[in-house]
Amino acid sequence: MIANLKFGLRGKDYRLFTSDVRLWIPLTRRYVYPDIMVIQGEPIYQGSNKTIVTNPLVIVEVLSSSTKDYDRGGKFVAYRSIPELREYILIDQYSYHIEQFAKNSDGKWVLTEYDSAESGLTLESVDFQMPLSEIYERINFEVEEEVNEQISEIQE
């Protein structure tokens, strides 16, 4: 998805950041590392540190068994306090399932879900589309499921 976003936004007034750049959330007074952030225009940095941004337009998180509840709950509450944020994308890594939360003109967050390889994710806040088949390219869900079962057994 990162490569497709990079090419899809090339020549436009957006910056793409990956998990090596921190996001400062004033509400919680914490730093987090989103998987992907899209910033419109110039990034606004916290202080003089060029590795801590404050103004994402789009945030993308890849869900795991250990983070999915936090990503959908407390983290999303914190993210919603960021005035520039217009879109939050959650990608399930264990099945074809993407949750897209887009802030509408009334300031309400609207959920759209995608559940098949034939579906196409269309971002609301930037001109970008991508088929789920490309997002999940080369993912073998059966192998992923077996690994997760083994991890669960070890944890028990």
C-alpha positions as a printed NumPy array, in Angstrom:
array([[  0.   ,   0.   ,   0.   ],
       [  2.876,   2.356,   0.769],
       [  4.327,   2.02 ,  -2.73 ],
       [  0.943,   2.531,  -4.391],
       [  0.236,   5.593,  -2.24 ],
       [  3.659,   7.015,  -3.039],
       [  3.069,   6.676,  -6.781],
       [ -0.596,   7.688,  -6.568],
       [  0.198,  10.916,  -4.73 ],
       [  3.298,  11.813,  -6.744],
       [  3.177,  15.367,  -8.04 ],
       [  0.387,  16.314,  -5.629],
       [  0.606,  18.405,  -2.468],
       [  0.841,  15.455,  -0.051],
       [  3.632,  13.94 ,   2.022],
       [  3.733,  10.258,   2.915],
       [  5.219,   9.043,   6.196],
       [  5.685,   5.491,   7.437],
       [  6.14 ,   4.003,  10.882],
       [  9.571,   5.582,  11.327],
       [  7.986,   9.013,  11.992],
       [  6.164,   9.671,  15.247],
       [  2.826,  11.388,  15.646],
       [  2.274,  13.681,  18.625],
       [ -1.256,  13.571,  20.071],
       [ -1.818,  16.561,  22.383],
       [ -5.015,  15.078,  23.901],
       [ -3.15 ,  12.121,  25.38 ],
       [  0.245,  13.836,  25.493],
       [  1.751,  10.758,  23.8  ],
       [  3.695,   9.805,  20.747],
       [  2.557,   6.943,  18.528],
       [  3.944,   5.363,  15.377],
       [  1.122,   4.938,  12.83 ],
       [  1.885,   2.509,  10.029],
       [  1.18 ,   5.148,   7.358],
       [  0.325,   8.848,   7.499],
       [ -0.574,  11.189,   4.658],
       [ -0.106,  14.899,   5.315],
       [ -1.5  ,  17.586,   3.045],
       [  0.902,  20.417,   2.348],
       [  3.837,  20.866,   4.665],
       [  4.187,  18.768,   7.81 ],
       [  3.812,  20.595,  11.078],
       [  6.489,  19.341,  13.422],
       [  6.453,  19.34 ,  17.188],
       [  9.131,  21.812,  18.124],
       [ 12.348,  21.598,  16.142],
       [ 12.264,  17.794,  15.91 ],
       [ 11.769,  16.746,  12.268],
       [ 10.706,  13.197,  13.207],
       [  7.542,  14.152,  15.117],
       [  4.548,  15.372,  13.1  ],
       [  1.211,  16.726,  14.306],
       [ -1.053,  17.15 ,  11.259],
       [ -1.984,  13.917,   9.431],
       [ -4.881,  13.998,   6.988],
       [ -5.026,  10.191,   6.664],
       [ -3.81 ,   7.508,   9.062],
       [ -3.542,   3.835,   8.117],
       [ -3.042,   1.084,  10.683],
       [ -2.521,  -2.624,  10.013],
       [ -4.379,  -4.594,  12.653],
       [ -2.833,  -7.473,  14.549],
       [ -4.315,  -9.728,  17.193],
       [ -2.591,  -7.758,  19.931],
       [ -3.391,  -4.225,  18.659],
       [ -6.812,  -4.42 ,  16.998],
       [ -8.878,  -3.504,  20.062],
       [ -6.674,  -0.525,  20.923],
       [ -6.515,   0.637,  17.28 ],
       [-10.333,   0.594,  17.039],
       [-10.888,   2.021,  20.517],
       [ -8.615,   4.253,  22.556],
       [ -6.214,   5.067,  19.765],
       [ -9.035,   6.092,  17.429],
       [-10.507,   8.315,  20.159],
       [ -7.128,  10.027,  20.477],
       [ -6.71 ,  10.312,  16.706],
       [-10.119,  11.97 ,  16.365],
       [ -8.821,  14.858,  18.492],
       [ -6.421,  15.827,  15.689],
       [ -8.174,  18.642,  13.769],
       [ -6.562,  17.846,  10.387],
       [ -7.459,  14.132,  10.438],
       [-10.148,  13.285,   7.891],
       [ -9.674,   9.567,   7.345],
       [ -8.679,   6.514,   9.363],
       [ -8.069,   3.193,   7.608],
       [ -7.79 ,  -0.131,   9.469],
       [ -6.422,  -3.077,   7.498],
       [ -7.012,  -6.558,   8.871],
       [ -3.97 ,  -8.706,   8.186],
       [ -5.786, -12.032,   8.641],
       [ -8.626, -11.672,   6.123],
       [ -9.933,  -9.441,   3.363],
       [-11.345,  -6.746,   5.6  ],
       [-10.724,  -3.022,   5.648],
       [-12.551,  -0.47 ,   7.781],
       [-12.562,   3.078,   6.467],
       [-13.651,   5.871,   8.781],
       [-14.125,   9.17 ,   6.929],
       [-15.09 ,  12.45 ,   8.55 ],
       [-17.967,  14.042,   6.63 ],
       [-18.816,  17.734,   6.238],
       [-20.951,  17.569,   9.41 ],
       [-17.943,  16.388,  11.42 ],
       [-19.344,  12.863,  11.816],
       [-17.254,   9.769,  11.227],
       [-18.782,   7.447,   8.633],
       [-17.728,   3.794,   8.443],
       [-17.37 ,   1.912,   5.149],
       [-16.229,  -1.716,   5.168],
       [-14.609,  -3.717,   2.377],
       [-14.617,  -7.517,   2.54 ],
       [-13.515,  -9.033,  -0.752],
       [-10.569,  -9.086,  -3.122],
       [-12.816,  -7.59 ,  -5.798],
       [-13.53 ,  -4.495,  -3.671],
       [-11.624,  -1.288,  -4.189],
       [-10.569,   1.107,  -1.449],
       [-11.214,   4.739,  -2.407],
       [ -9.861,   7.359,  -0.062],
       [-12.304,  10.186,   0.571],
       [ -9.778,  12.894,   1.444],
       [ -7.262,  12.368,  -1.373],
       [ -7.639,  11.23 ,  -4.964],
       [ -6.519,   7.634,  -4.504],
       [ -7.985,   4.216,  -5.285],
       [ -6.551,   0.749,  -4.807],
       [ -8.041,  -2.732,  -5.251],
       [ -7.985,  -4.929,  -2.154],
       [ -6.411,  -7.63 ,  -4.317],
       [ -3.31 ,  -5.403,  -4.533],
       [ -3.322,  -4.523,  -0.832],
       [ -3.418,  -8.215,   0.056],
       [ -1.209,  -9.388,  -2.801],
       [  0.828, -12.505,  -1.93 ],
       [ -0.86 , -12.965,   1.45 ],
       [ -1.719, -16.577,   2.245],
       [ -4.45 , -16.329,   4.875],
       [ -4.313, -20.058,   5.648],
       [ -0.661, -19.832,   6.703],
       [ -1.38 , -16.656,   8.713],
       [ -4.247, -18.421,  10.506],
       [ -2.04 , -21.393,  11.425],
       [  0.653, -19.093,  12.826],
       [ -1.928, -17.213,  14.904],
       [ -3.312, -20.458,  16.302],
       [  0.19 , -21.536,  17.289],
       [  0.848, -18.2  ,  18.983],
       [ -2.452, -18.448,  20.878],
       [ -1.561, -21.958,  22.093],
       [  1.842, -20.793,  23.296],
       [  0.288, -17.834,  25.149],
       [ -2.212, -20.066,  26.928]])
